[in-house]
Structure formats: structure tokens, C-alpha cells
Amino acid sequence: MNFADFTLLYLLLRAEQGCMPMADLACTLGLPMSALIRKMLLLEKTGLAERVAGAGTDHRRHAALRSGGRQLVRDAVVTAEAHCRQALRAIDQRQLSDAHAVLRAI
């Protein structure tokens, strides 16, 4: 899985019920809708995500996680967190807090 796929799947994992309107997802990722659709086609072929109709009166198309995508991204988060902990271990905690504050401000 590449970083772009991880980011897309992670956003869906964090979304309510693992589902997000396609237009909102495209905006969040900074992608034109056509690029998001191309990404979704690849994720659909591998069974990680799907495009679905909105619930109730929401007539927009949504991107949704499938069970395989949910498990894959959960495992990837565990791996990424472990690598981050390892990479940041040598940094002084105060410096890390200051860097975190700067990044949040940006």
C-alpha cells in the first residue's frame, strides 16, 4: 500500500461508519474528482473500498471501506505508529512537544 492509498483508507476509517461523500473526500485529499474515481476503481478491484449511494435523503455518491480495507488500514496504522515511535525515540520530549505545537499551528 502506498502513502496515498493509506491516507484515503485512513480518512474512511475515521469517517462515520467508514463512509464519506466522494466530493468531501476529494476535497480533503486535494484531488480532482476524476483522480479520486481512478483511485477508487483500483481500491474496488482489490476489495478494499467501494462506491455506494448515500443513506436516506443523501443522494451523493460515497466512498466506503470494505472489511478487507478496514483490517488492512488498521494493521497499517499499528505499523506506522511503531515506526514513528522508533524514529522519534532519540528526540528530547520537550523538542517533540514544541515541534508538535508548530505543526498544529501550520
C-alpha positions in Angstrom: 0.0 0.0 0.0 1.4 3.4 -0.9 1.0 6.6 1.2 -1.8 8.0 -0.9 -3.9 4.8 -0.5 -3.1 4.7 3.2 -4.3 8.3 3.5 -7.5 7.7 1.7 -8.3 4.5 3.6 -7.4 6.1 6.9 -9.8 9.0 6.2 -12.5 6.5 5.5 -11.6 4.5 8.7 -12.0 7.7 10.7 -15.3 8.7 9.0 -18.6 8.0 10.4 -19.5 4.3 9.6 -16.4 4.1 7.4 -18.2 6.1 4.7 -17.6 9.6 3.3 -19.1 11.6 0.4 -16.9 11.4 -2.6 -16.8 15.2 -3.1 -15.8 15.7 0.5 -13.1 13.1 0.2 -11.7 14.6 -3.0 -11.6 18.0 -1.3 -9.8 16.7 1.8 -7.3 14.8 -0.3 -6.8 17.8 -2.6 -7.7 15.7 -5.7 -9.9 16.4 -8.6 -12.9 14.1 -8.6 -11.6 12.2 -11.7 -8.4 11.3 -9.8 -10.3 10.1 -6.8 -12.5 7.9 -9.1 -9.4 6.4 -10.6 -8.1 5.6 -7.1 -11.4 4.2 -6.0 -11.6 1.9 -9.1 -8.2 0.4 -8.1 -9.3 0.0 -4.5 -12.6 -1.6 -5.6 -10.8 -4.1 -7.8 -8.7 -5.2 -4.7 -11.8 -5.3 -2.5 -10.6 -2.6 -0.1 -13.2 0.1 -0.7 -16.4 0.7 -2.7 -18.6 3.5 -4.0 -22.1 3.4 -2.6 -25.2 5.6 -2.7 -25.8 7.9 0.3 -28.2 6.9 3.0 -31.7 8.3 3.3 -32.1 11.6 1.6 -28.4 12.0 0.8 -28.2 11.3 -2.9 -24.5 11.9 -3.3 -22.1 9.1 -4.1 -20.0 8.0 -1.1 -16.7 6.1 -0.7 -16.9 3.3 1.8 -14.4 0.9 3.4 -14.9 -2.8 2.9 -14.0 -5.2 5.6 -10.7 -6.1 4.0 -9.8 -2.4 3.7 -10.7 -1.8 7.3 -8.4 -4.5 8.5 -5.6 -3.5 6.2 -5.6 0.1 7.3 -5.9 -0.8 11.0 -2.8 -3.0 10.6 -1.0 -0.2 8.7 -1.8 2.3 11.5 -0.2 -0.1 14.0 2.9 -0.4 11.8 3.1 3.3 11.1 2.8 4.2 14.8 5.5 1.7 15.7 7.9 3.1 13.1 7.1 6.7 14.3 7.8 5.7 17.9 11.1 4.2 16.9 12.1 7.2 14.8 11.2 9.7 17.5 12.7 7.8 20.4 16.0 9.8 20.2 14.3 13.2 20.2 14.0 15.1 23.5 10.4 15.2 24.7 10.4 19.0 25.0 11.6 19.4 21.5 9.0 17.0 20.3 6.2 18.9 22.1 7.5 22.2 20.6 7.6 20.6 17.1 4.1 19.2 17.5 2.8 22.7 18.5 4.4 24.3 15.5 3.0 21.6 13.1 -0.5 22.0 14.6 -0.3 25.8 14.1 0.6 25.4 10.5 
